[in-house]
Amino acid sequence: MQKIQKMILPILVVVVVGLIYLFYLSPQKGLGSFDDVDPDAHVQKEIKVKLLADQGINLSSDPMKALFYVVDVKGKKVQVAVDKALLPEGIEQSEFVTVVGHFHGARFDAVEVKLN
């Protein structure tokens, strides 16, 4: 019985440290929300979103920009514009991307797109 009592505190410490890691320090985060981006600020924000590849990536509307649609964790659909030179290879096969940028009206202007 005393052996079990001596093991309770170390087990609790391990469980607490594990929970802290899972919820606060884990590098694997879920999808972000566009609600976290202030539409009136030009501060660059990084958001992980789901790429709507079925809607296509429009490379012809503007000779310098590529346009595509993404959806955030709350289901908000947003058009993203990025310079064609900054569009990563193989984006069409990616399910999730991380976009870095800010809102310009209703469109999200990205300065970087990372594949996840």
C-alpha positions in Angstrom: 0.0 0.0 0.0 2.8 2.4 0.8 4.4 1.7 -2.5 1.3 2.8 -4.3 1.1 6.0 -2.2 4.7 6.9 -3.1 3.9 6.5 -6.9 0.9 8.7 -6.9 2.8 12.1 -6.8 5.3 11.2 -9.6 2.4 9.9 -11.8 0.4 13.1 -11.2 3.4 15.2 -12.2 4.0 13.3 -15.4 0.3 13.6 -16.3 0.3 17.4 -15.6 3.4 17.9 -17.7 2.0 15.8 -20.5 -1.3 17.8 -20.6 0.6 21.1 -20.6 2.7 19.9 -23.6 -0.4 18.6 -25.5 -2.5 21.8 -25.1 0.1 24.6 -25.0 3.5 23.5 -26.3 2.6 21.0 -29.0 4.0 22.0 -32.4 1.0 20.4 -34.2 -1.7 23.1 -34.1 -5.1 22.9 -35.7 -6.6 25.3 -38.2 -6.5 29.0 -37.5 -9.3 31.5 -37.7 -9.5 34.7 -39.9 -11.4 36.3 -37.0 -8.0 36.7 -35.3 -6.9 39.0 -38.1 -7.8 42.7 -37.8 -9.1 43.8 -41.2 -8.1 47.4 -40.6 -4.5 46.6 -39.7 -1.6 45.9 -42.1 0.1 43.6 -39.7 1.2 40.3 -41.2 -0.5 37.3 -39.6 0.2 33.6 -40.0 -2.9 31.3 -40.3 -3.1 27.6 -41.1 -6.2 27.0 -43.3 -7.7 24.3 -45.6 -7.1 24.8 -49.3 -10.2 24.5 -51.5 -8.3 22.9 -54.4 -11.6 21.9 -56.1 -12.2 25.6 -56.7 -8.9 25.8 -58.6 -6.0 28.2 -58.5 -6.6 31.1 -60.9 -3.3 32.0 -62.5 -4.8 34.0 -65.4 -6.8 36.8 -63.9 -3.9 39.1 -63.2 -0.5 38.5 -64.8 1.3 39.0 -61.4 -1.2 37.4 -59.0 -2.5 33.9 -58.3 -5.9 33.6 -56.6 -7.3 30.7 -54.7 -9.8 30.0 -51.9 -9.3 28.7 -48.4 -11.5 28.0 -45.4 -10.7 28.5 -41.8 -11.6 26.5 -38.7 -15.0 28.3 -38.4 -15.9 27.6 -42.1 -15.2 31.1 -43.3 -14.3 31.0 -47.0 -11.8 33.6 -48.1 -10.1 34.4 -51.4 -6.3 34.6 -51.1 -4.1 36.6 -53.5 -0.3 36.0 -53.7 2.4 36.8 -56.2 2.8 34.0 -58.7 6.5 33.9 -58.0 5.7 33.1 -54.3 3.3 30.3 -55.0 4.9 27.0 -53.8 5.4 24.1 -56.2 2.8 21.3 -55.6 0.2 23.5 -53.9 -2.5 21.8 -55.9 -1.9 18.5 -54.1 -1.8 20.1 -50.6 -4.8 19.8 -48.3 -3.6 22.5 -45.8 -1.5 25.6 -46.3 -0.3 28.3 -44.0 -0.8 31.8 -45.4 1.0 34.9 -44.0 -0.5 38.3 -44.8 -3.3 40.7 -44.1 -6.8 41.6 -45.3 -7.2 44.1 -48.2 -10.9 44.5 -48.2 -12.6 41.1 -48.3 -9.5 39.5 -49.9 -6.5 38.2 -48.0 -3.2 39.4 -49.5 -0.5 36.8 -48.7 3.2 37.6 -48.7 4.0 33.9 -48.1 2.3 30.6 -48.6 3.7 27.5 -46.9 2.7 23.9 -47.6 1.7 21.7 -44.6 
